[in-house]
Amino acid sequence: MRVCSEERDARLHAMLVMVINETQRQLGDIKRNLRATSGERRAVGDVTDDIIREVDLTAVTAQSDALASRLAAATEALRRLESGDGTYGFCDDCGGTISEMRLSILPFATRCIGCQENVEQRAPLSRRQTGARYTA
Ligand SMILES: [Zn+2]
């Protein structure tokens, strides 16, 4: 282990905990909103309202899916970092080091920038358009 890596790990650890807390909070907000909306759902029988709600629901579902996968990725990254098994910070695909700059922006990145770009180029357009595109 390099001398500076402890400091780096502590910083990334704090970031991951922050991401996890924030993501859990956002997911909680969505669930609370959904419950509030479904409660008033039958109160107004307007078809347009129903359609708008349906569209909203699709967007909300996509958003909560994205949050859930971010939460899973951050939790897994934190587990790796805490376990000290030496897999954190290394690319799942090529085994190379994920740059510190990339990790400082995306602490739960599992691929180096090169491999991530390869994956995104192979991914169908529809997948690339949905959700956030993390290339740091
Ligand atoms: Zn790689």
py3Dmol code that shows the C-alpha trace and the ligand (Angstrom):
import py3Dmol

protein = """\
ATOM      1  CA  MET A   1       0.000   0.000   0.000  1.00  0.00           C
ATOM      2  CA  ARG A   2       1.298   3.413  -0.883  1.00  0.00           C
ATOM      3  CA  VAL A   3       1.741   5.977   1.843  1.00  0.00           C
ATOM      4  CA  CYS A   4      -0.904   8.306   0.479  1.00  0.00           C
ATOM      5  CA  SER A   5      -3.453   5.566  -0.232  1.00  0.00           C
ATOM      6  CA  GLU A   6      -4.796   5.554   3.323  1.00  0.00           C
ATOM      7  CA  GLU A   7      -5.719   9.189   3.019  1.00  0.00           C
ATOM      8  CA  ARG A   8      -7.216   8.558  -0.403  1.00  0.00           C
ATOM      9  CA  ASP A   9      -9.234   5.607   0.889  1.00  0.00           C
ATOM     10  CA  ALA A  10     -10.546   7.644   3.800  1.00  0.00           C
ATOM     11  CA  ARG A  11     -11.660  10.364   1.408  1.00  0.00           C
ATOM     12  CA  LEU A  12     -13.310   7.903  -0.974  1.00  0.00           C
ATOM     13  CA  HIS A  13     -14.909   6.100   1.956  1.00  0.00           C
ATOM     14  CA  ALA A  14     -16.485   9.347   3.132  1.00  0.00           C
ATOM     15  CA  MET A  15     -17.707  10.048  -0.409  1.00  0.00           C
ATOM     16  CA  LEU A  16     -19.260   6.610  -0.741  1.00  0.00           C
ATOM     17  CA  VAL A  17     -21.055   6.936   2.590  1.00  0.00           C
ATOM     18  CA  MET A  18     -22.345  10.318   1.434  1.00  0.00           C
ATOM     19  CA  VAL A  19     -23.546   8.896  -1.902  1.00  0.00           C
ATOM     20  CA  ILE A  20     -25.295   6.017  -0.118  1.00  0.00           C
ATOM     21  CA  ASN A  21     -27.019   8.293   2.390  1.00  0.00           C
ATOM     22  CA  GLU A  22     -28.059  10.763  -0.280  1.00  0.00           C
ATOM     23  CA  THR A  23     -29.354   8.038  -2.590  1.00  0.00           C
ATOM     24  CA  GLN A  24     -31.326   6.414   0.223  1.00  0.00           C
ATOM     25  CA  ARG A  25     -32.833   9.780   1.058  1.00  0.00           C
ATOM     26  CA  GLN A  26     -33.844  10.372  -2.586  1.00  0.00           C
ATOM     27  CA  LEU A  27     -35.358   6.900  -2.836  1.00  0.00           C
ATOM     28  CA  GLY A  28     -37.273   7.561   0.366  1.00  0.00           C
ATOM     29  CA  ASP A  29     -38.596  10.832  -1.054  1.00  0.00           C
ATOM     30  CA  ILE A  30     -39.802   9.072  -4.200  1.00  0.00           C
ATOM     31  CA  LYS A  31     -41.578   6.385  -2.191  1.00  0.00           C
ATOM     32  CA  ARG A  32     -43.244   8.991  -0.009  1.00  0.00           C
ATOM     33  CA  ASN A  33     -44.347  10.963  -3.086  1.00  0.00           C
ATOM     34  CA  LEU A  34     -45.710   7.842  -4.741  1.00  0.00           C
ATOM     35  CA  ARG A  35     -47.732   6.971  -1.676  1.00  0.00           C
ATOM     36  CA  ALA A  36     -49.118  10.494  -1.476  1.00  0.00           C
ATOM     37  CA  THR A  37     -50.034  10.436  -5.177  1.00  0.00           C
ATOM     38  CA  SER A  38     -51.682   7.034  -5.112  1.00  0.00           C
ATOM     39  CA  GLY A  39     -53.785   8.195  -2.163  1.00  0.00           C
ATOM     40  CA  GLU A  40     -55.359  10.967  -4.209  1.00  0.00           C
ATOM     41  CA  ARG A  41     -55.452   8.888  -7.373  1.00  0.00           C
ATOM     42  CA  ARG A  42     -59.158   8.036  -7.497  1.00  0.00           C
ATOM     43  CA  ALA A  43     -60.262  11.365  -6.117  1.00  0.00           C
ATOM     44  CA  VAL A  44     -60.092  12.966  -9.560  1.00  0.00           C
ATOM     45  CA  GLY A  45     -61.547  10.919 -12.386  1.00  0.00           C
ATOM     46  CA  ASP A  46     -60.098  13.003 -15.176  1.00  0.00           C
ATOM     47  CA  VAL A  47     -58.622  10.910 -17.994  1.00  0.00           C
ATOM     48  CA  THR A  48     -55.946  13.511 -18.781  1.00  0.00           C
ATOM     49  CA  ASP A  49     -54.879  13.493 -15.174  1.00  0.00           C
ATOM     50  CA  ASP A  50     -54.624   9.738 -15.318  1.00  0.00           C
ATOM     51  CA  ILE A  51     -52.425   9.889 -18.418  1.00  0.00           C
ATOM     52  CA  ILE A  52     -50.200  12.541 -16.881  1.00  0.00           C
ATOM     53  CA  ARG A  53     -49.863  10.408 -13.761  1.00  0.00           C
ATOM     54  CA  GLU A  54     -49.028   7.397 -15.888  1.00  0.00           C
ATOM     55  CA  VAL A  55     -46.244   9.298 -17.661  1.00  0.00           C
ATOM     56  CA  ASP A  56     -45.011  10.644 -14.335  1.00  0.00           C
ATOM     57  CA  LEU A  57     -45.015   7.165 -12.924  1.00  0.00           C
ATOM     58  CA  THR A  58     -42.878   5.894 -15.801  1.00  0.00           C
ATOM     59  CA  ALA A  59     -40.372   8.690 -15.263  1.00  0.00           C
ATOM     60  CA  VAL A  60     -40.395   8.143 -11.522  1.00  0.00           C
ATOM     61  CA  THR A  61     -39.895   4.410 -11.991  1.00  0.00           C
ATOM     62  CA  ALA A  62     -36.920   5.019 -14.280  1.00  0.00           C
ATOM     63  CA  GLN A  63     -35.530   7.499 -11.782  1.00  0.00           C
ATOM     64  CA  SER A  64     -35.920   5.154  -8.844  1.00  0.00           C
ATOM     65  CA  ASP A  65     -34.381   2.301 -10.882  1.00  0.00           C
ATOM     66  CA  ALA A  66     -31.377   4.511 -11.575  1.00  0.00           C
ATOM     67  CA  LEU A  67     -31.139   5.447  -7.900  1.00  0.00           C
ATOM     68  CA  ALA A  68     -31.459   1.816  -6.825  1.00  0.00           C
ATOM     69  CA  SER A  69     -28.648   0.722  -9.116  1.00  0.00           C
ATOM     70  CA  ARG A  70     -26.494   3.611  -7.920  1.00  0.00           C
ATOM     71  CA  LEU A  71     -27.180   2.574  -4.342  1.00  0.00           C
ATOM     72  CA  ALA A  72     -26.211  -1.018  -5.137  1.00  0.00           C
ATOM     73  CA  ALA A  73     -23.019   0.100  -6.898  1.00  0.00           C
ATOM     74  CA  ALA A  74     -22.029   2.432  -4.061  1.00  0.00           C
ATOM     75  CA  THR A  75     -22.770  -0.212  -1.425  1.00  0.00           C
ATOM     76  CA  GLU A  76     -20.684  -2.767  -3.311  1.00  0.00           C
ATOM     77  CA  ALA A  77     -17.841  -0.264  -3.728  1.00  0.00           C
ATOM     78  CA  LEU A  78     -17.932   0.515  -0.013  1.00  0.00           C
ATOM     79  CA  ARG A  79     -17.848  -3.208   0.787  1.00  0.00           C
ATOM     80  CA  ARG A  80     -14.825  -3.650  -1.466  1.00  0.00           C
ATOM     81  CA  LEU A  81     -13.066  -0.648   0.012  1.00  0.00           C
ATOM     82  CA  GLU A  82     -13.746  -1.751   3.604  1.00  0.00           C
ATOM     83  CA  SER A  83     -12.827  -5.372   2.989  1.00  0.00           C
ATOM     84  CA  GLY A  84      -9.393  -4.318   1.784  1.00  0.00           C
ATOM     85  CA  ASP A  85      -9.396  -7.253  -0.629  1.00  0.00           C
ATOM     86  CA  GLY A  86      -7.569  -5.084  -3.132  1.00  0.00           C
ATOM     87  CA  THR A  87     -10.332  -5.037  -5.732  1.00  0.00           C
ATOM     88  CA  TYR A  88     -11.484  -1.498  -5.042  1.00  0.00           C
ATOM     89  CA  GLY A  89     -10.156   1.043  -7.519  1.00  0.00           C
ATOM     90  CA  PHE A  90      -9.341  -1.558 -10.137  1.00  0.00           C
ATOM     91  CA  CYS A  91     -11.170  -2.075 -13.397  1.00  0.00           C
ATOM     92  CA  ASP A  92     -13.526  -5.079 -13.488  1.00  0.00           C
ATOM     93  CA  ASP A  93     -12.827  -5.567 -17.184  1.00  0.00           C
ATOM     94  CA  CYS A  94      -9.092  -5.069 -17.724  1.00  0.00           C
ATOM     95  CA  GLY A  95      -7.825  -5.121 -14.137  1.00  0.00           C
ATOM     96  CA  GLY A  96      -6.083  -1.784 -14.625  1.00  0.00           C
ATOM     97  CA  THR A  97      -6.109   1.019 -12.096  1.00  0.00           C
ATOM     98  CA  ILE A  98      -9.084   3.345 -12.204  1.00  0.00           C
ATOM     99  CA  SER A  99      -7.676   6.838 -12.165  1.00  0.00           C
ATOM    100  CA  GLU A 100      -7.975   8.811  -8.968  1.00  0.00           C
ATOM    101  CA  MET A 101      -9.630  11.632 -10.838  1.00  0.00           C
ATOM    102  CA  ARG A 102     -12.317   9.278 -12.070  1.00  0.00           C
ATOM    103  CA  LEU A 103     -12.841   7.856  -8.582  1.00  0.00           C
ATOM    104  CA  SER A 104     -13.035  11.311  -7.067  1.00  0.00           C
ATOM    105  CA  ILE A 105     -15.965  12.059  -9.369  1.00  0.00           C
ATOM    106  CA  LEU A 106     -17.466   8.580  -9.352  1.00  0.00           C
ATOM    107  CA  PRO A 107     -16.242   6.722  -6.250  1.00  0.00           C
ATOM    108  CA  PHE A 108     -18.204   3.593  -7.192  1.00  0.00           C
ATOM    109  CA  ALA A 109     -16.820   3.268 -10.714  1.00  0.00           C
ATOM    110  CA  THR A 110     -16.034  -0.368 -11.521  1.00  0.00           C
ATOM    111  CA  ARG A 111     -14.378   0.267 -14.871  1.00  0.00           C
ATOM    112  CA  CYS A 112     -11.532   2.423 -16.054  1.00  0.00           C
ATOM    113  CA  ILE A 113     -12.413   5.172 -18.484  1.00  0.00           C
ATOM    114  CA  GLY A 114     -11.251   3.178 -21.522  1.00  0.00           C
ATOM    115  CA  CYS A 115     -13.337   0.103 -20.717  1.00  0.00           C
ATOM    116  CA  GLN A 116     -16.338   2.245 -19.799  1.00  0.00           C
ATOM    117  CA  GLU A 117     -16.198   3.941 -23.183  1.00  0.00           C
ATOM    118  CA  ASN A 118     -16.008   0.548 -24.889  1.00  0.00           C
ATOM    119  CA  VAL A 119     -19.089  -0.624 -23.007  1.00  0.00           C
ATOM    120  CA  GLU A 120     -21.002   2.530 -23.884  1.00  0.00           C
ATOM    121  CA  GLN A 121     -20.103   2.232 -27.534  1.00  0.00           C
ATOM    122  CA  ARG A 122     -21.380  -1.340 -27.597  1.00  0.00           C
ATOM    123  CA  ALA A 123     -24.534  -0.538 -25.645  1.00  0.00           C
ATOM    124  CA  PRO A 124     -27.698  -0.047 -27.663  1.00  0.00           C
ATOM    125  CA  LEU A 125     -28.641   3.576 -28.157  1.00  0.00           C
ATOM    126  CA  SER A 126     -31.746   3.262 -25.990  1.00  0.00           C
ATOM    127  CA  ARG A 127     -29.633   2.235 -23.031  1.00  0.00           C
ATOM    128  CA  ARG A 128     -27.141   4.998 -23.598  1.00  0.00           C
ATOM    129  CA  GLN A 129     -29.882   7.584 -23.635  1.00  0.00           C
ATOM    130  CA  THR A 130     -31.448   6.498 -20.372  1.00  0.00           C
ATOM    131  CA  GLY A 131     -30.014   7.522 -17.081  1.00  0.00           C
ATOM    132  CA  ALA A 132     -26.809   9.241 -16.307  1.00  0.00           C
ATOM    133  CA  ARG A 133     -23.740   8.738 -18.370  1.00  0.00           C
ATOM    134  CA  TYR A 134     -20.756   8.461 -16.110  1.00  0.00           C
ATOM    135  CA  THR A 135     -17.581   9.169 -17.964  1.00  0.00           C
ATOM    136  CA  ALA A 136     -15.111  10.913 -15.802  1.00  0.00           C
TER     137      ALA A 136
END
"""
ligand_1 = """\
1
ZN
Zn -10.384 -1.226 -17.867
"""
view = py3Dmol.view(width=600, height=400)
view.addModel(protein, "pdb")
view.setStyle({"model": 0}, {"cartoon": {"style": "trace"}})
view.addModel(ligand_1, "xyz")
view.setStyle({"model": 1}, {"stick": {}})
view.zoomTo()
view.show()
